[in-house]
Amino acid sequence: MDFPTYKVFFKAVLDSAKSLPPYNNPDYHNYTKLNWSRQRRWLSVGELDDTLVQHLKQLDKPQQWIVITEPWCGDAAHILPFLYMLSEQNPLIKLDIQLRDSEPFLIEQYLTRNAKSIPKFVIRDGSNKDLLVWGPRPEQCQVLYDRLKAEHASDEEIKLQLQWWYNEDKGQSLQKELFQAMNGKF
């Protein structure tokens, strides 16, 4: 689905969350409400990296950008808005959002440490060849996550620390990592 369709889906999940698993779980419903707000905030205040934008504007071959996600995913609420805004920089880029927990279960091809970690970002060329696979979070955020897990921090503490990290980073690490991965490859 494209990003406008995803936003409609996301809003429908919120509006009918009490009946849809896993959103009928109050914790998932609350995460999803927070993620809706976070996504909207980044869409309005997120700043794109000029170097990456110029690189994307120079692309001369079609690319399909696939993001595997779900509305409940906290990391995706901070990442997907930037991917969407970046995809809008060149009409040759088509953004396709795939749900992790629905067919065709594309996540099975892009496991992280044998887990279905999301968001997962895949760039394919016009022949459906993967050019780049990235995710589920920026490297320094992953280091923080791994450290907190090793310290046996509570799930709530991990969520708070990652939220703080994303708020401080403002999408810059994601964009720098993407530029480094793209530069020289395409």
N, C-alpha and C positions, 0 to 999 in steps of 0.2 A: 504494500500500500504506500501511497505517497504521504508526505508529511501532513497536509491538510486532512486527509482521511484518517491518519493516525490520531490527530488531535480530536476529531469527532469521536473516534473509538474510545480514546482516553476519557473524554467527557462522559460518554455513555456508560463507561465502567463506573465512574464516580456517581452518576445519577441512579444506577441500578445495583450498586455495590452490595447491598444487603442480601442479594439473591445469587450473586455469581461467585463461585469458588475461584480463587482463594480470597476474594475480596469480601466475602461474608464473614471472614475473620476480622474482628475490629482492628487488630494491629496492621494487617494488610490495607485495610480501608484507610487508616490514618496515614500510612506511608504514602499511599497513592494520592491523598489530598495534599500532603506536603510536596510530593513530586510535581503535581500540577502547578503549584505556586512557584516552585524552583524553576521549572521549565519556562513558565511565563516570564519570570524575572530575567533569566538569561536571554530570552528572545528580545527583551526590551533594553537591557543594559549591557549585554555581552559585546565585547569589542574584538574584531577580527584582526589577526596579525597581517600587517601590510605585505610583508615578504611572501607569506603563504598565499594571500589573495592574488598577488601579481603572478605567482607561479601558476595558480589555477586558471587565471584568465588566459594564460598562454597555451593551455592544453589545446591540441588540435585534433584529437581523436576521442571518440565517445568512450565514456566510462560509466559503469553502473556502480553506484555506491550502495552497499547493503548494510543495514544496521539491524542486528538481531537484538531484541529487547522485550520488555514488558513494562506496563505502566507502574508496577510496584517497585521497579529497580531504582534505587537511590542514585547510583552512579550514572545511570542513563539520563536522569533529570538534569545533570550537570554537563553531560557530554553531547547528547542528541541535539540540543538547540544550536550548538556551535557547528556540528556536522551539517545540519540543515542550512544554516546561514552560509557556510562555505560552499555547499553544493549549488547554491543560488548564484555563485559568482561566474558560472560558465554554463551556457545552455547545453553543452555536450555532456554534462554530468546529470545523470538521472538517479535520484535517491529512492531506494526501495526499503521499506521497513518491514521486517519479518518478525512475527511473534515467536518467542522462544518455545512457548508451551502449546503451540498449535501447528497443525500440518502446514508445510512439509517437514517440520522439525529440522531445519537447516543447521541448528546449533550442533547437531550430532557430528557434523563435519569439522567443527571449529571448537573443540573442547580445550579448556585451559586446565592443565594439571588433572586431566580426566574428569573435570567438572564442567557443568553447563553455565559457566560464568558469563554474565552479560553486563554491559553491552559488548557486543562483538562487532567490529567494523571491518568490512571486506570491500576492497576496490577490485573490480573486474574490468578487463578490456572488452572490446567489441566482440571477441571470440569466446567470451565467458571464461577467460583464463584469469586466475587470481593474480593480481599485481601486488597486493598488500593485504595483510591480515593484522589487525590491531585490536587490543583490548585485553581485559575488561576495563582497565583504568590506567591513567598515566603512571609512568615508572615510579616516580617519587611517592605517589599516593599508594601504589602497590607495596612499596617498602614500608610505609607507615602501617598499612593493613597487616602485612606479614608480621611486623614487630608486635603489634597489638595482639594478634592471634597467639604468637609465641609466649606473650606475657599473660595469656588467659584473661584478657580484658573482657568485660561483659559485652554482649551484643549492643547494648545501649551506648556504652562508652565508645565502642568502635564506630557506631553511626555518628555520634557527636564529633569525634575526632576527624572522621572523613568529611563531614559537613564543613567543619572549620577549615580543613585543608582546601576544599573546593572553593570556598568563599574567598580565601586569601589568594589563591592561584588565579582565579578569574578566567579560566580556560586557556591560559597561556602555555602551560606545559603540554597539554593536548596538542595545541597548534604547532609548537616547536617540534614535538616528536613526529607529527605527521609530515611537516616540511622536511625534516631530516630523512625520514623514510622514503619520501617521494623524490627528493632532489637527486638528480642523476639517473633515476630509474625511469621516470616518465614525467 
